[in-house]
């Protein structure tokens, strides 16, 4: 009788402590592929991000900041003269120059240059050198402060959006913020007419704003650098700078215009300058709106 009870006890103990066999299908369901650029886009299967076209990554590594060093030739930058910028991206673990990068929207490196008065804007692409650095020639139009925003993806990490400040000395040098006034009027560019409608109509700091760009005429709207649009939004003081891409592209109102939607969260109240680029029939159109953002009362 004692032997029978001991056998039963061991049987029930083994049943209670031994985990059930793993289901391979369940393990597959647990896989999570993430877009390295739009991290809210996730899938249990490999593929492409429906928003930006990037390849989804399994087990995306934790975000790390990669130090960026910018040097100039000549050392003293002068307005109106050619300046060569050299960009070196450092691996935060080894301290060595990063050699391998992932292509994002057809380029290894997207660079935005904005003057403090926001009259000068460039979206350009430095060229990779054999030593892993990137070079680019720029002509700064006048003295003052410039913000340099780098958008790149080291293969050993995650996409990086790095803002730097550059001072260009010269006659009339003065540090001041841009005097932006709200400007939401429709714009005419090279071969497009663009209207901007936001939801909510008065954007609120810290909340998502839906931004609907309505492009006329509707024909010939093409991808530009792997996306149906590129946006750079900058606060009036150039502290906050955001580079983003469209969420949806639709043809409402029986195709009278092409509607391209961006979503953006403005971090603070104030006026933001928004540069948005669309391509039509091979022509890149850059349209500018000054968007007022309020706080929630």
C-alpha positions in Angstrom: 0.0 0.0 0.0 2.8 2.4 0.9 4.6 1.6 -2.4 1.4 2.3 -4.3 0.9 5.7 -2.6 4.6 6.6 -3.3 4.2 5.7 -7.0 1.1 7.9 -7.3 2.8 10.8 -5.5 5.7 10.7 -7.9 3.4 10.5 -10.9 1.4 13.5 -9.9 4.5 15.5 -9.0 6.1 14.8 -12.4 2.8 15.8 -14.1 2.7 19.1 -12.2 6.3 20.2 -12.8 7.0 19.0 -16.4 6.0 21.7 -18.9 4.0 20.6 -21.9 5.9 20.1 -25.2 6.5 23.3 -27.2 4.3 23.9 -30.2 6.6 25.1 -33.1 3.7 27.0 -34.6 3.3 28.9 -31.3 7.0 29.9 -31.5 6.5 31.2 -35.0 3.6 33.3 -33.8 5.8 34.8 -31.1 8.3 36.1 -33.7 8.1 39.9 -34.1 9.5 41.7 -37.1 9.7 45.5 -36.7 10.3 48.3 -39.1 13.5 50.0 -38.1 12.2 53.4 -39.1 8.5 53.2 -38.2 8.8 51.1 -35.0 5.0 50.9 -34.5 4.8 48.8 -37.6 5.2 45.1 -36.5 4.5 41.7 -38.0 4.8 38.0 -37.2 6.1 37.5 -40.7 9.1 38.9 -42.6 8.4 41.5 -45.3 8.4 45.2 -46.1 7.0 48.1 -44.1 3.8 49.2 -45.9 4.5 52.8 -44.8 8.1 53.5 -45.8 9.2 50.3 -47.7 12.0 49.4 -45.3 12.7 45.7 -44.7 11.2 44.5 -41.4 13.9 43.3 -39.0 13.6 40.3 -36.6 14.8 41.2 -33.1 15.6 44.8 -33.8 18.5 45.8 -31.4 18.0 48.3 -28.7 18.4 51.9 -29.7 21.9 53.4 -29.2 23.2 56.8 -30.1 26.0 56.9 -32.6 28.4 59.9 -32.1 28.8 62.1 -35.2 31.8 64.3 -35.9 31.7 67.0 -38.6 34.9 68.6 -39.9 35.2 71.3 -42.6 37.6 72.2 -45.3 38.7 75.0 -45.1 38.6 75.0 -41.3 37.1 78.5 -41.1 33.8 78.5 -43.0 33.0 81.6 -45.0 29.6 82.5 -46.4 29.3 82.3 -50.2 32.3 80.0 -50.6 32.5 76.3 -51.2 32.9 74.3 -48.1 33.6 70.5 -47.9 31.9 68.8 -45.0 33.3 65.5 -43.7 31.0 63.3 -41.6 32.4 60.5 -39.3 30.0 58.2 -37.5 31.4 56.4 -34.5 30.4 53.0 -33.2 29.5 53.7 -29.5 30.8 50.3 -28.5 34.2 50.2 -30.2 34.9 53.8 -30.9 35.8 53.0 -34.5 34.4 54.6 -37.6 31.3 52.8 -38.8 31.9 51.1 -42.2 28.5 49.6 -43.0 25.2 51.3 -43.5 21.8 50.3 -44.6 20.2 52.1 -47.6 17.1 54.1 -46.6 14.9 55.5 -49.4 17.6 54.9 -52.0 20.4 56.6 -50.2 22.9 55.8 -47.4 22.8 59.3 -46.0 20.1 61.9 -46.0 21.2 65.4 -44.9 19.1 68.5 -44.2 20.7 72.0 -43.9 18.6 74.8 -42.6 19.6 78.4 -41.9 18.5 80.2 -38.7 16.2 82.5 -40.7 14.8 79.3 -42.4 15.2 80.9 -45.8 17.9 78.4 -46.8 16.8 74.7 -47.0 18.6 71.7 -48.6 17.8 68.0 -48.7 21.1 66.5 -50.0 23.1 63.3 -49.8 26.7 63.0 -48.8 28.9 60.4 -50.6 30.5 57.5 -48.8 34.3 57.4 -48.9 36.6 54.3 -48.7 37.4 55.0 -45.0 33.7 54.9 -44.0 33.3 58.7 -43.8 31.0 60.8 -45.9 31.8 64.0 -47.9 29.6 66.7 -49.2 30.2 70.2 -50.7 28.0 73.0 -49.4 27.9 76.8 -50.0 26.4 78.6 -47.0 24.7 81.7 -48.4 25.2 84.0 -45.5 26.7 84.2 -42.0 24.7 82.9 -39.0 23.7 79.6 -37.4 22.8 76.6 -39.4 21.3 73.3 -38.2 22.6 70.1 -39.8 20.3 67.1 -39.5 21.7 63.7 -40.4 19.5 60.7 -41.1 21.3 57.4 -41.5 21.2 53.8 -40.5 24.4 52.0 -39.2 24.0 48.3 -40.0 25.1 47.4 -36.4 22.3 49.5 -34.8 19.1 51.4 -35.6 18.3 54.4 -37.7 19.8 57.6 -36.4 18.5 61.2 -36.6 21.3 63.5 -35.4 21.0 67.2 -35.2 24.2 69.4 -35.1 24.7 73.2 -35.1 27.2 75.0 -37.3 28.3 78.6 -37.0 29.3 80.5 -40.1 31.1 83.7 -39.2 31.0 86.9 -41.3 29.6 90.4 -41.7 26.3 90.9 -39.9 26.6 87.7 -37.9 23.8 87.6 -35.4 22.1 84.8 -33.5 18.3 85.0 -33.6 15.3 82.8 -34.1 13.1 83.0 -37.2 10.1 85.3 -37.0 7.5 82.8 -38.3 3.9 83.7 -38.8 1.2 81.2 -39.5 0.9 80.5 -43.2 -1.5 77.8 -44.3 -2.5 79.3 -47.7 -2.4 76.9 -50.7 0.9 77.1 -52.6 2.0 76.9 -56.2 5.3 75.2 -56.9 7.2 74.2 -60.0 4.3 72.1 -61.5 1.9 71.5 -58.6 -0.7 73.3 -56.5 -0.7 72.1 -52.9 -3.3 72.6 -50.2 -2.7 71.6 -46.6 -5.6 70.6 -44.3 -5.0 69.4 -40.7 -7.0 67.3 -38.3 -7.6 68.8 -35.8 -7.8 72.2 -37.6 -5.7 73.7 -34.8 -2.9 71.3 -34.1 -2.2 70.6 -30.4 1.3 70.1 -28.9 1.9 66.6 -27.7 -1.0 65.1 -29.7 -1.1 63.5 -33.1 -1.9 65.8 -36.0 -3.1 64.3 -39.3 -1.8 66.4 -42.2 -3.5 66.0 -45.6 -1.7 67.5 -48.6 -3.9 67.8 -51.6 -2.0 67.8 -54.9 -3.3 69.2 -58.2 -3.2 68.1 -60.9 -3.6 64.5 -60.0 -1.6 63.0 -62.9 2.1 62.1 -62.9 2.6 62.0 -59.1 5.6 59.8 -58.6 7.7 58.4 -55.8 10.7 60.5 -54.8 13.7 58.7 -53.2 11.6 55.7 -52.4 8.6 57.5 -50.9 5.6 59.4 -52.1 6.8 62.4 -50.1 9.5 63.6 -47.7 8.8 66.0 -44.9 11.1 68.0 -42.6 9.3 69.9 -39.8 11.3 72.4 -37.7 10.3 74.5 -34.7 10.7 78.3 -35.0 13.8 78.1 -32.8 15.3 75.1 -34.7 15.4 73.0 -31.5 12.9 70.4 -32.7 13.5 68.8 -36.2 11.6 65.9 -37.5 12.0 63.9 -40.8 9.0 61.7 -41.7 7.2 60.1 -44.7 3.6 59.6 -45.8 1.1 57.3 -44.1 -1.6 57.0 -46.7 -2.1 58.1 -50.4 -5.7 58.4 -51.6 -7.7 59.8 -54.5 -10.8 61.4 -53.0 -13.4 63.5 -54.7 -13.3 61.3 -57.9 -9.7 61.9 -58.5 -9.8 65.7 -58.5 -6.6 65.7 -56.5 -4.1 63.3 -55.0 -4.2 63.3 -51.2 -1.0 62.4 -49.3 -1.3 62.0 -45.6 1.5 62.5 -43.0 1.0 62.1 -39.2 3.1 64.2 -36.9 3.3 65.0 -33.2 4.5 68.6 -32.6 6.3 68.5 -29.2 5.8 72.2 -28.2 3.4 75.1 -28.9 4.6 77.6 -31.4 5.0 78.0 -35.2 6.7 75.2 -37.2 8.0 75.5 -40.7 7.1 72.4 -42.7 9.0 71.6 -45.9 7.4 68.8 -47.9 8.7 67.4 -51.2 6.7 65.7 -53.9 7.7 64.6 -57.4 5.5 65.1 -60.4 6.6 64.1 -63.9 10.3 64.0 -62.9 10.2 67.4 -61.1 10.8 67.7 -57.4 8.4 70.2 -55.8 9.3 71.7 -52.4 6.3 73.3 -50.7 6.5 75.3 -47.5 3.8 75.9 -44.8 4.1 77.6 -41.4 1.9 75.6 -39.1 0.7 77.2 -35.8 0.6 74.7 -32.8 -1.3 75.4 -29.6 -1.4 73.9 -26.1 -4.4 72.1 -24.8 -6.5 74.5 -22.7 
